[in-house]
């Protein structure tokens, strides 16, 4: 339960518990997203082994871009997957960052609001 605008600031123990919960949720989202990318790259690009799939999925998910070696030509399904995964990864990255920063921003604004009321 979040604080009300008239209530006191939550104790640090509650605040840290919220941060831990959000870190866990963000990590779970990133792991599931990474697994989707690994399996997708492995199934759509037959030249990729599991390590190549992991490398490309993690690089796309982090926003760095794909790492495709010279000589590998992507099939149409590989190009479609890579495009869709890149869009998905951008949204996932921003959403995960929002989940991580939400308790900090909430506490910051709540503290400002309490100071304005005094």
C-alpha angles and dihedrals in degrees: 000000000000125000121267120236090252096043130089125267113275116257117263091251090060091045092052090047089055091049092050091050092050092047089053092049092047092049091049092051092049093048093050090047091049091050090051090052095047094050092042094052092044093052099041099041109047093188091064120091120203093273093053089048091051092048095050095043093049093045092051092044092052092049096247097115136243125311105213116167122229114269096034111116115196119228120228091261090049091052092048092049093046091050095047092045091050091054091044091049094052092053091043092051093051093044093049092050089051091052091051096048098040098090092047094050091044092053092045093053092042090053091049090049092051091050091051091054093055 
